[in-house]
Amino acid sequence: MKKVGYGDVDIIVGETDWPSAGDLNQSDSNLQNALWYIGNLVKHVNSGEGTPLMPNQIFEVYIFALFNENLKPSISEQNFGLFKPESNNDGWGSTGVARRALRGDGGGASDSEANG
């Protein structure tokens, strides 16, 4: 942006995430990598470290998506949610990538436990 004359603009990351499960040819789409990505994204954004060209800044970041969506066409597209819908008393669960990433316990569950 600086090269084209817009050096003093706010940066907003409109959509970022990592799938917690993927198709057979997407071995990096798994719960462990999703926990690592989201956990480190949140830590970095909250640190105020910024970027090499814009140090000491906090940026707005929007994580895609809130819940897994089982009607999407592929496994990876279905598993971008921070939370997953669950069958419990209130109809929605509170387990998922976001809670576990922030809590730091991402290594213990299998992909099927987290995305079941």
Secondary structure, DSSP 8 states (H G I E B T S, - for coil): -GGGT--S---EEEEE---SS--TT-TT-SHHHHHHHHHHHHHHHHHT-B-SSSBS---EEEES-SB--TTSSSHHHHT--SB----STTSS---BHHHHHHHT-TTSS-HHHHH-
